[in-house]
Every structure is written in structure tokens, then in C-alpha cells.
Amino acid sequence: MTDTLIVDSLRLAQWRTQPEYGYDSEFKGSDFSLMDWLASQIDTLLQELFGGLYVGGMGKAVIYVLGFFAIATVIGVTFYRHPELLRLRRKEKQDTDYTIEEDTIYGIRFDEAIAEARSRKDYREVVRLTYLKTLRALSDADLIHWIPSKTPLQYVAEYEDHHLRHATMVFVRIRYGGFEATEEMADEMTEDNRAIEADIAAKAKAEKDEAKTEKNEATTTSDDEKGGKA
């Protein structure tokens, strides 16, 4: 028996181009994305706000701009709360062989050591020695209690003085922060040291004068009592 069915390829091709015969269309993904929806919502909002002044089609651009500022804000807040993550302006150390050893205020001829460091322009060492010399003077005057394990900020709390605060800030930046020491910083440290030593001497003189006055008053009182008894 002969098969009389003949496939009309031309007609099949025509049917496939017509949407009513697109039976697989429901399985295709939509071209409309979340980004398109957000962009349309923003376009609608801007159209309501600006009316005829808004040309339209700026929704996606607004999303990109907002996204950029959101990322920048997150990065900025992160670095603000954790500044140790930001490694800016860390110059190479003046001496790559420089190692941090435990500081001490005893057994050092400070004036000679500082002069020697200045002669070779080792301003890092000048800053360190001058700061330790300052702490030695404060310790000898019983204005601070020196302990090697203490931090510089603890000495600032013991002896409240703006010169010591400034000297401590410079010392910490140079000693532990890896910043470059300059001749200007060394000179500032020297000025702070002189001001603090002058204040120590003034306080010692005031205490001595006060003790002398109290002694004279006690002697006068004793003489008056003896004269009254006579």
C-alpha cells in the first residue's frame, strides 16, 4: 500500500514563524530581569518628581550610581573603623638593620649618646634617646613610676603635660609606627625635653622654698613660746 501523505515543508516553516503555534514559548525564560524592574520603578518615580523635565531611560544609570556610592561607603566605613587595614605613607625605614630592643632609662650617658647620634644624623636614635632621657628625669623627680613593661601612654597619664604628650606622640610614631624621623622632629623632642626639665626644676625649687618657709615658721613659733614662758 502506497503512503499518500506528503510533508509540505514550506507550510511548516510558515507555521513555525506564527506566535499561535509557538508551543514551547511557555518554557522559555523571560527577558524581563530584576534590574529592568528596578529601572522601571526608578523611571516612574523620577517621572512623577520631575514631570516633563525628565527625559526617561535613566533608571539603570541611577542604579549604577547608587551601587557605586554604596560600595564606596562600605569601604570607607570599614577603613574608618579599622585604620590598621589602611597602609598609606609607610616610607622605608632609614636603617633597614634597625631592630626594636627593650628600652631602658638606666646605664646610658644620654648627652653623649644623643650628641653622637646627631653627628651621624641618626635622628631616629636622637628621638628615642631624648624621650628616654625625659622619662629618666621624671622618674628621678618621682613624677612617674618607671617600669619597663609600661606603655608610653601610661606615663602621659601619670604626668599630665602637653610637652610630654607631644614627645610621646613623636616617639611612638617613630619607634613603633615605622615613620621616618627628621631633624625637625629631633629638634622638637629636644625642646620638649628642655621644657619638662625646666618644669621639674621649678617644682623642686618651689618645694624647697616651701619646706624652708615651714621650717622658719616653726622656728619662730618655738622662739615665741620660749619668750612667753620667760
C-alpha positions as CSV (number, residue, x, y, z in Angstrom):
1,M,0.0,0.0,0.0
2,T,1.4,3.3,-1.0
3,D,1.8,6.2,1.6
4,T,-0.1,9.2,0.2
5,L,0.9,11.6,3.0
6,I,3.3,14.3,1.7
7,V,5.1,16.7,4.1
8,D,4.7,20.3,3.0
9,S,8.0,21.8,4.3
10,L,7.2,25.3,3.2
11,R,3.9,25.4,5.1
12,L,5.5,24.0,8.2
13,A,8.1,26.8,8.1
14,Q,5.4,29.4,7.8
15,W,3.5,27.9,10.8
16,R,6.6,27.9,12.9
17,T,7.0,31.7,12.5
18,Q,3.5,32.4,13.7
19,P,3.2,33.0,17.5
20,E,0.0,31.0,17.9
21,Y,2.0,27.9,17.0
22,G,4.8,28.6,19.5
23,Y,4.0,25.8,21.9
24,D,7.4,25.9,23.5
25,S,7.2,29.6,24.4
26,E,6.0,28.9,27.9
27,F,9.2,27.0,28.6
28,K,11.4,29.9,27.6
29,G,12.8,32.3,30.3
30,S,11.5,35.8,30.5
31,D,13.8,38.5,29.2
32,F,12.5,40.8,31.9
33,S,15.0,40.9,34.8
34,L,15.0,42.3,38.3
35,M,17.3,45.1,37.1
36,D,14.7,46.0,34.4
37,W,12.0,46.1,37.1
38,L,14.0,48.3,39.4
39,A,15.0,50.6,36.5
40,S,11.3,50.9,35.5
41,Q,10.3,51.7,39.1
42,I,13.0,54.4,39.3
43,D,12.0,55.8,35.9
44,T,8.4,56.1,37.2
45,L,9.5,57.8,40.4
46,L,11.6,60.3,38.5
47,Q,8.8,61.0,36.1
48,E,6.5,61.8,39.0
49,L,9.1,64.0,40.6
50,F,10.3,66.0,37.5
51,G,7.4,65.6,35.1
52,G,8.2,66.8,31.6
53,L,11.7,67.7,32.6
54,Y,12.7,64.0,32.9
55,V,13.7,62.5,29.6
56,G,13.3,58.9,30.8
57,G,15.5,55.9,30.4
58,M,17.8,56.9,33.3
59,G,16.8,54.2,35.7
60,K,19.7,51.8,35.1
61,A,22.2,54.7,35.3
62,V,20.7,55.7,38.7
63,I,21.1,52.1,39.9
64,Y,24.8,52.1,38.9
65,V,25.5,55.4,40.6
66,L,23.7,54.3,43.8
67,G,25.6,51.0,43.7
68,F,28.9,52.7,43.3
69,F,28.2,55.0,46.3
70,A,27.0,52.1,48.4
71,I,30.2,50.2,47.8
72,A,32.3,53.3,48.4
73,T,30.5,53.9,51.7
74,V,31.1,50.3,52.9
75,I,34.8,50.5,52.0
76,G,35.1,53.9,53.7
77,V,33.3,52.8,56.9
78,T,35.5,49.6,57.0
79,F,38.7,51.6,56.8
80,Y,37.4,54.2,59.3
81,R,36.6,51.5,61.9
82,H,39.8,49.5,61.2
83,P,42.5,52.0,60.2
84,E,45.2,49.4,60.7
85,L,43.9,47.9,57.4
86,L,44.9,51.1,55.5
87,R,48.6,51.1,54.9
88,L,49.3,54.5,53.5
89,R,52.5,56.5,53.6
90,R,54.7,53.9,55.1
91,K,58.1,55.0,54.0
92,E,61.1,52.8,54.1
93,K,62.9,52.9,57.4
94,Q,66.1,54.9,57.5
95,D,68.1,51.9,58.5
96,T,66.9,48.5,57.4
97,D,69.0,46.8,60.0
98,Y,67.3,48.8,62.8
99,T,65.7,46.5,65.4
100,I,63.5,47.4,68.3
101,E,65.1,46.4,71.5
102,E,63.8,46.9,75.1
103,D,64.2,50.4,76.2
104,T,65.7,51.4,79.5
105,I,66.5,54.7,81.2
106,Y,69.4,53.4,83.2
107,G,73.1,52.9,82.3
108,I,73.0,55.4,79.5
109,R,75.0,58.6,79.2
110,F,72.3,60.4,77.4
111,D,74.0,63.7,76.5
112,E,77.0,61.8,74.9
113,A,74.8,59.3,73.2
114,I,72.5,61.9,71.8
115,A,75.4,64.1,70.5
116,E,76.9,61.0,68.8
117,A,73.6,60.1,67.1
118,R,73.2,63.7,65.9
119,S,76.7,63.7,64.5
120,R,75.8,60.8,62.2
121,K,72.4,62.2,61.5
122,D,70.6,59.3,63.1
123,Y,67.5,61.2,64.0
124,R,65.6,58.1,64.9
125,E,68.1,57.4,67.7
126,V,68.1,61.0,68.7
127,V,64.3,60.9,69.2
128,R,64.5,57.6,71.2
129,L,67.3,58.7,73.5
130,T,65.8,62.1,74.1
131,Y,62.5,60.6,75.1
132,L,64.2,58.1,77.4
133,K,66.2,61.0,78.9
134,T,62.9,62.8,79.6
135,L,61.5,59.7,81.4
136,R,64.6,59.4,83.4
137,A,64.3,63.0,84.7
138,L,60.6,62.4,85.5
139,S,61.4,59.2,87.3
140,D,64.3,60.7,89.4
141,A,61.9,63.5,90.4
142,D,59.3,60.9,91.5
143,L,56.8,62.3,89.0
144,I,56.4,59.0,87.2
145,H,56.9,55.4,88.3
146,W,59.2,53.8,85.7
147,I,58.5,50.2,84.8
148,P,59.9,48.7,81.5
149,S,56.6,46.9,80.8
150,K,54.6,50.2,80.8
151,T,53.4,51.8,77.7
152,P,54.3,55.5,76.8
153,L,50.7,56.5,77.2
154,Q,50.7,55.3,80.8
155,Y,53.5,57.8,81.6
156,V,51.4,60.5,80.0
157,A,48.5,59.6,82.4
158,E,50.9,59.9,85.3
159,Y,52.4,63.2,84.3
160,E,49.8,65.4,82.6
161,D,51.8,67.9,80.5
162,H,51.4,68.9,76.9
163,H,55.1,68.7,76.2
164,L,55.2,65.1,77.3
165,R,52.1,64.3,75.3
166,H,53.7,65.7,72.2
167,A,57.0,64.0,72.8
168,T,55.2,60.7,73.4
169,M,53.3,61.1,70.1
170,V,56.5,61.6,68.2
171,F,58.3,58.8,69.9
172,V,55.5,56.3,69.3
173,R,55.3,57.2,65.6
174,I,59.0,56.9,65.0
175,R,59.7,54.0,67.4
176,Y,56.8,51.7,66.6
177,G,54.9,53.2,63.6
178,G,57.7,53.0,61.1
179,F,57.6,56.7,60.2
180,E,60.7,58.5,59.0
181,A,62.5,60.5,61.7
182,T,63.6,64.0,60.6
183,E,65.9,66.6,62.1
184,E,62.8,68.8,62.8
185,M,61.3,66.0,64.9
186,A,64.5,65.6,66.8
187,D,64.7,69.3,67.5
188,E,61.0,69.3,68.7
189,M,61.8,66.4,71.0
190,T,64.8,68.4,72.4
191,E,62.6,71.4,73.1
192,D,60.0,69.2,74.9
193,N,62.8,67.7,77.0
194,R,64.1,71.1,78.0
195,A,60.6,72.4,78.9
196,I,59.9,69.3,81.0
197,E,63.3,69.5,82.8
198,A,62.7,73.2,83.5
199,D,59.3,72.4,84.9
200,I,60.9,69.7,87.1
201,A,63.5,72.2,88.4
202,A,60.8,74.8,89.1
203,K,58.7,72.3,91.1
204,A,61.8,71.2,93.0
205,K,62.7,74.8,93.9
206,A,59.1,75.6,94.9
207,E,59.0,72.5,97.2
208,K,62.4,73.5,98.7
209,D,61.2,77.1,99.3
210,E,58.0,75.8,100.9
211,A,59.9,73.5,103.2
212,K,62.3,76.3,104.1
213,T,59.3,78.6,104.9
214,E,57.7,76.0,107.0
215,K,60.9,75.4,108.9
216,N,61.3,79.2,109.6
217,E,57.8,79.4,110.8
218,A,58.3,76.5,113.1
219,T,61.4,78.1,114.5
220,T,59.7,81.5,115.0
221,T,56.8,79.8,116.8
222,S,59.2,77.9,119.1
223,D,61.1,81.1,119.9
224,D,57.8,82.9,120.8
225,E,56.7,80.1,123.0
226,K,60.1,80.2,124.9
227,G,59.8,84.0,125.3
228,G,56.3,83.7,126.7
229,K,57.4,81.3,129.3
230,A,60.3,83.6,130.4
